[in-house]
Amino acid sequence: MVYCRNCGKEIAEDSVFCEFCGERQKAEEKASDNDSGSPWWAVLGFFIPIVGFILWLLWRDTKPKSARSAGIGALIGFVLSLPSYLYWY
């Protein structure tokens, strides 16, 4: 038997979650090996912010470097295009 990382109660060795407090026991999956965080994802996110935002949502757990790059590009693209949207309305 092992003990919960959160509450300290005794749980089964193969438990993924603590049956008492619900805390996750196994370590999260590691980021993918091909997560380079290429600046091209930022460029894509800059020119097409909705795509950058969607990629950020999809990759934030599995490819954090690429997700961050796409998300930053999307954020910058959106903020810089906001004045033109406001001007036309």
SULBEL-V588400 format. One record per residue. SS is DSSP state (@ for helix, = for strand, . for the rest). OMEGA is omega in degrees with one decimal (none if undefined). BURIAL is I if it has 24 or more other C-alpha atoms within 12 Angstrom, else O. Layout:
BEGIN
ss=SS omega=OMEGA burial=BURIAL
ss=SS omega=OMEGA burial=BURIAL
END
This chain:
BEGIN
ss=. omega=177.7 burial=O
ss== omega=-178.1 burial=O
ss== omega=180.0 burial=O
ss=. omega=178.3 burial=I
ss=. omega=-174.6 burial=O
ss=. omega=-173.4 burial=O
ss=. omega=177.0 burial=O
ss=. omega=179.5 burial=O
ss=. omega=-177.6 burial=O
ss== omega=-180.0 burial=O
ss== omega=178.4 burial=I
ss=. omega=-176.9 burial=O
ss=. omega=-176.5 burial=O
ss=. omega=-179.5 burial=O
ss=. omega=174.5 burial=O
ss=. omega=178.3 burial=O
ss== omega=174.9 burial=O
ss=. omega=-179.1 burial=I
ss=. omega=-179.2 burial=O
ss=. omega=-176.0 burial=O
ss=. omega=177.6 burial=O
ss=. omega=-178.9 burial=O
ss=. omega=177.7 burial=O
ss== omega=-176.4 burial=O
ss=. omega=-179.4 burial=I
ss=. omega=177.2 burial=O
ss=. omega=177.7 burial=O
ss=. omega=176.9 burial=O
ss=. omega=179.9 burial=O
ss=. omega=178.1 burial=O
ss=. omega=-178.5 burial=O
ss=. omega=-178.3 burial=O
ss=. omega=-177.7 burial=O
ss=. omega=179.0 burial=O
ss=. omega=-176.5 burial=O
ss=. omega=-177.0 burial=O
ss=. omega=-176.8 burial=I
ss=. omega=177.5 burial=O
ss=@ omega=178.6 burial=O
ss=@ omega=175.9 burial=O
ss=@ omega=176.9 burial=I
ss=@ omega=178.6 burial=I
ss=@ omega=177.8 burial=I
ss=@ omega=178.6 burial=I
ss=@ omega=179.1 burial=I
ss=@ omega=-177.2 burial=I
ss=@ omega=178.6 burial=I
ss=. omega=-173.5 burial=I
ss=@ omega=-179.5 burial=I
ss=@ omega=177.4 burial=O
ss=@ omega=177.6 burial=I
ss=@ omega=178.7 burial=I
ss=@ omega=179.1 burial=I
ss=@ omega=177.8 burial=O
ss=@ omega=177.8 burial=I
ss=@ omega=178.9 burial=I
ss=@ omega=-177.2 burial=O
ss=@ omega=-171.2 burial=O
ss=@ omega=-171.0 burial=I
ss=. omega=177.8 burial=I
ss=. omega=-174.9 burial=O
ss=. omega=179.8 burial=O
ss=. omega=-172.5 burial=I
ss=@ omega=179.9 burial=I
ss=@ omega=178.6 burial=I
ss=@ omega=178.7 burial=I
ss=@ omega=179.7 burial=I
ss=@ omega=179.7 burial=I
ss=@ omega=179.6 burial=I
ss=@ omega=-179.7 burial=I
ss=@ omega=178.3 burial=I
ss=@ omega=177.2 burial=I
ss=@ omega=179.3 burial=I
ss=@ omega=-179.8 burial=I
ss=@ omega=178.8 burial=I
ss=@ omega=178.6 burial=I
ss=@ omega=179.6 burial=I
ss=@ omega=-178.1 burial=O
ss=@ omega=-179.8 burial=O
ss=@ omega=178.7 burial=O
ss=@ omega=-178.3 burial=O
ss=@ omega=178.5 burial=O
ss=@ omega=179.4 burial=O
ss=@ omega=175.9 burial=O
ss=@ omega=-178.7 burial=O
ss=@ omega=180.0 burial=O
ss=@ omega=-176.1 burial=O
ss=@ omega=179.8 burial=O
ss=. omega=none burial=O
END
